Amino acid sequence: MNQEQLKQLVAEAARDEVLKLESGAILGVGTGSTANCFIDALAPYKGHFSGTVSSSNATTKRLLQHGFKVLDPNEVTILPAYVDGADEIDPAGNMIKGGGGALTREKIIASMASQFICICDASKQVPVLGHFALPVEIIPLSLGVVTRQLEKFGGKVSMRLTKNSQEDLQQASSTPFVTDNGGWILDVRGLHITHPRDLESQINQIAGVITVGLFAKERATILLVSGPSGVDRITF
């Protein structure tokens, strides 16, 4: 199977998982290509849910296109489940997320949910987090301060830039990527994260950090992971 087929397989497994929820439930939905596959797979069953809570503008747009009702998170007290992918996940369910830039809203919605259903293919499973660059969303004013503090953890820090465009390659290559919240993202490479919850807390304490893409406090409770032999369901 190729990666797209693996995404489709795990998306369908996630669809079946959330359809076990009580009819009329509100569902939290994440961001990214695997989450998009999940939205598409769930669309024929949108009537099972009274509404959704979205973790990004892109996800909101896709949900609305499929006819889902999207609620303001401030209107919702608790979610029975939040479904999202991961860039890396370790054997305890700790994750690195934020490759798509939606880490802050993803963490907010995850904190509202009774369970975090992580969906990914087996390539995202790692023994120790850190091979994937760790995203940190910051207030632009704090770029220098936060960069210097993050370098103390031993990684190489770079500012995430917008992807090159055909219209203006030179300008695009030096333009900061801007999140839905108006923040910038620093990517920290070369870390070996053996104590994710401690590091999450330490980075979140740096002045100017909005949030870090370590999901240890809001770690996965269920992992649906696809491979050549099908989808495995792991609980943490």
VENCORKA-V629501 format. One record per pair of residues at least 12 apart in sequence whose ideal C-beta (glycine too) atoms are under 8 Angstrom apart, sorted by the first residue. I is the first residue (numbers start at 0). GAP is how many residues later the second one is. Records with the same first field share a line. If there is no record, write none. Layout:
BEGIN
I=GAP  GAP
END
This chain:
BEGIN
0=225  227
2=118  120
5=115  116  220  221
6=26  27  30  114  219
7=29  33
8=217  221  222
9=24  27  109  110  111  214  215  216  221
10=23  26  27  29  30  108
11=29
12=106  211  213  218  220
13=24  27  28  69  103  105  210
14=23  26  27  30
16=100  205  207  216
17=24  63  65  99
18=26  29
20=27  28  59  60
21=58
22=25
23=24  25  26
24=23  24  25  55  56
25=23  24  25  26  27  45  50  53  54
26=22  24  25  26  52  53  54  55  56
27=24  25  27  51  53  54  55  56  81  82  84  85
28=23  24  25  26  30  34  53  54  55
29=25  29  52  53  54  55  72  76  79
30=24  25  27  28  53  69  71  74  75
31=52  53  67  68  70
32=52
33=51  85  86  87
34=24  48  49  50  84
35=23  26
37=45  81
38=20  23  24  27  29
39=26
42=23  24  25
45=20  21  22
48=19  20
49=19
50=17  18  19  20  25
51=16  17  18  19
52=17  18  20  23  26  56  59
53=16  51  55
54=29  47  50  51  53  54
55=44  46  49  50  124
56=123
57=44
58=43
72=35  36  39
75=36
76=35
77=34  35  36
78=30  33  34  35
79=33  34  35
80=32  33  34  35  36
81=27  28  30  31  33  34  35
82=34  36
83=13  22  26  32  33  34  35
84=12  33  34  35  39
85=32  34  38  129  134
86=12  37  45  126
87=36  37  38  41  42  43  44
88=29  31  35  36  37  131  134
89=35  36  37  38  39  106
90=34  36
91=127  144
92=25  126  127  128  130  143
93=35  102  103  120  121  122  125  126
94=23  34  119  120  121  124  125
95=33  34  36  38  39  97  117  118  119
96=38  116  118
97=36  37  39  87  115
98=33  36
100=34  36  59  76  78  79  84
101=77  78
102=32  34  82  108  109  110
103=33  75  77  79  106  107
104=75  76
105=109
106=104  108  111
109=105  108
110=106  107
114=106  107
115=99  102  103  104  105  106
116=103  104  105  106  107
117=102  104  105  106
118=105  106
119=103  104  105  106
120=104  105  106
121=103  104  105
123=101
124=100
127=64  65  66
128=62  64  67  85
129=60  61  62  63
132=54  55  56
133=21  53  54  55  57  59  78  79  80
134=25  50  51  52  53  77  78
135=14  49  50  51  52  67  73  75  76  77
136=42  44  46  47  48  72  73  74  75  76
137=45  46  47  48  70  71  72
138=44  45  69  71
139=36  42  43  44
140=67
141=65  66  67
142=16  41  43  65
144=61  62  63
145=40  60  61  62  63
146=39
148=57
149=36  38  53  56
152=35  38  46  49  50
153=36  37
154=33  34  35  36
155=32  33  34
156=29  30  31
157=28  29  31
158=17  25  26  27  28
159=16  17  24  25  26  27
160=12  13  14  15  16
161=13  14  15  16
180=29
182=27
192=21
195=18  20
196=17  19  20
198=13  15  17
199=12  14  15  16  17
218=17
219=16
220=14  15
221=12  13  14
222=12  13
END
